[in-house]
């Protein structure tokens, strides 16, 4: 298996965070950097874009998880 690292830098998501009531009443921006290791061998050997990581899906899933 051939591995590659994917980095998504400075993804901004808005979430309700904080300790105090005034903090929990508003959404605040969070800046997130994601690093993950993926198997790139199959996609590269078959030159198949469908076998690669969908960055939009990763960002969307991260956004959904945080909110």
Backbone bond lengths (Angstrom), bond angles and torsions (degrees), N, CA, C in turn:
res aa  C-N    CA-C-N  psi(-1)  N-CA   C-N-CA  omega(-1)  CA-C   N-CA-C  phi
1 X - - - 1.450 - - 1.526 108.75 -
2 X 1.298 115.27 130.73 1.454 121.56 176.30 1.523 108.33 -99.23
3 X 1.311 115.62 127.89 1.461 120.07 -175.96 1.517 111.74 -107.87
4 X 1.307 113.60 148.78 1.451 121.02 173.98 1.514 108.70 -135.65
5 X 1.307 116.51 153.07 1.460 120.77 178.13 1.514 109.01 -106.37
6 X 1.307 115.31 131.14 1.459 121.54 176.48 1.516 107.76 -108.46
7 X 1.318 115.82 135.17 1.455 121.78 178.00 1.518 109.09 -124.11
8 X 1.300 115.92 128.15 1.463 121.96 171.87 1.522 104.74 -113.86
9 X 1.312 115.91 115.34 1.458 122.06 -172.04 1.525 111.58 -105.88
10 X 1.323 115.01 137.74 1.463 123.03 173.02 1.529 113.89 60.40
11 X 1.315 115.96 41.48 1.462 120.53 172.69 1.521 107.36 -71.60
12 X 1.314 117.01 123.99 1.461 121.45 -179.36 1.526 108.96 -100.50
13 X 1.329 115.30 123.88 1.464 121.12 173.58 1.528 107.34 -128.55
14 X 1.309 116.27 153.79 1.463 121.00 179.88 1.517 108.90 -110.61
15 X 1.342 115.45 131.95 1.453 120.22 -176.65 1.521 110.00 -146.02
16 X 1.302 114.74 156.95 1.460 120.98 173.69 1.523 106.71 -86.09
17 X 1.325 115.62 113.49 1.464 121.36 -179.77 1.516 108.62 -137.58
18 X 1.309 116.57 165.78 1.452 120.16 174.73 1.509 112.63 123.22
19 X 1.311 113.95 170.31 1.457 122.21 -178.82 1.521 110.43 -100.29
20 X 1.306 116.37 -42.18 1.461 121.45 -174.31 1.524 111.46 -83.02
21 X 1.325 115.61 154.51 1.471 121.66 -177.74 1.523 111.51 -58.33
22 X 1.326 117.86 -40.78 1.466 119.77 -178.80 1.526 110.89 -65.73
23 X 1.334 117.59 -30.66 1.465 120.89 176.86 1.522 110.96 -71.78
24 X 1.311 116.65 -37.17 1.445 121.46 -177.70 1.525 113.06 -79.64
25 X 1.323 116.47 -5.24 1.461 121.07 179.60 1.527 112.37 -90.67
26 X 1.328 116.82 -8.96 1.464 120.22 -177.26 1.525 110.52 -130.91
27 X 1.309 115.54 155.86 1.458 120.17 172.18 1.522 108.00 -87.59
28 X 1.307 114.72 135.64 1.452 120.40 -179.60 1.528 109.58 -118.21
29 X 1.328 116.83 146.43 1.467 118.82 179.74 1.522 111.67 -74.32
30 X 1.302 115.08 137.39 1.464 122.12 172.97 1.520 108.07 -118.73
31 X 1.291 116.79 135.35 1.469 122.04 177.24 1.531 106.93 -104.17
32 X 1.328 115.35 120.34 1.464 121.03 -174.54 1.529 109.90 -121.07
33 X 1.320 115.75 137.93 1.452 121.47 171.37 1.522 107.55 -117.10
34 X 1.326 116.30 127.60 1.457 122.60 -178.17 1.523 109.68 -109.87
35 X 1.313 116.14 135.80 1.463 122.94 172.76 1.523 106.53 -125.54
36 X 1.309 117.63 130.55 1.453 119.12 173.62 1.517 110.44 -150.68
37 X 1.324 113.59 150.05 1.454 121.91 -177.53 1.525 108.24 -99.43
38 X 1.324 115.43 133.73 1.466 120.60 -179.22 1.519 110.09 -131.32
39 X 1.316 114.68 157.03 1.461 121.35 174.17 1.532 107.22 -82.55
40 X 1.306 117.40 116.82 1.467 121.15 -177.92 1.526 112.97 -104.54
41 X 1.318 115.86 -5.68 1.463 120.12 -173.72 1.525 112.93 -62.39
42 X 1.320 117.05 -49.21 1.467 119.95 -176.14 1.529 111.94 -63.62
43 X 1.315 116.44 -45.99 1.465 119.77 -179.78 1.528 110.92 -64.11
44 X 1.333 116.47 -40.29 1.465 119.94 -179.12 1.526 111.78 -70.20
45 X 1.319 116.72 -41.92 1.460 119.27 -177.02 1.526 112.40 -69.00
46 X 1.323 116.53 -29.21 1.458 120.11 -179.98 1.527 112.50 -101.76
47 X 1.344 115.27 -0.89 1.463 120.45 -178.44 1.529 110.10 49.95
48 X 1.345 115.03 49.56 1.464 121.05 -173.46 1.526 110.97 -115.58
49 X 1.299 115.86 105.83 1.452 121.15 179.34 1.530 111.69 -60.15
50 X 1.312 117.70 -33.07 1.469 121.87 -179.26 1.529 112.03 -64.06
51 X 1.319 117.97 -18.24 1.468 121.56 -179.55 1.525 112.62 -94.72
52 X 1.305 116.47 5.14 1.460 120.25 -179.74 1.524 110.00 -94.59
53 X 1.318 115.47 177.21 1.462 121.31 179.66 1.523 109.38 -81.90
54 X 1.314 115.50 132.37 1.462 122.45 176.81 1.531 107.88 -87.91
55 X 1.321 116.33 101.94 1.462 121.41 -176.35 1.529 111.33 -59.44
56 X 1.308 117.17 -39.62 1.467 120.65 179.72 1.525 110.45 -62.90
57 X 1.317 117.31 -39.26 1.471 120.80 178.82 1.531 110.81 -66.72
58 X 1.334 117.12 -40.16 1.466 120.80 178.08 1.522 110.25 -64.00
59 X 1.326 116.57 -45.20 1.466 120.31 178.96 1.527 110.64 -63.98
60 X 1.311 117.56 -42.12 1.463 121.56 178.72 1.522 111.76 -63.51
61 X 1.318 117.12 -43.61 1.467 120.67 179.21 1.527 111.01 -65.39
62 X 1.335 117.06 -38.12 1.457 121.00 177.09 1.515 110.03 -64.56
63 X 1.303 116.83 -44.79 1.468 121.36 178.29 1.529 110.35 -59.48
64 X 1.317 117.39 -47.18 1.469 121.61 -179.77 1.519 111.57 -62.59
65 X 1.332 117.20 -38.83 1.456 121.18 179.87 1.531 111.34 -65.86
66 X 1.324 116.55 -42.65 1.465 121.10 -176.11 1.518 112.05 -70.91
67 X 1.322 116.84 -39.60 1.466 117.69 -177.63 1.490 109.66 -77.29
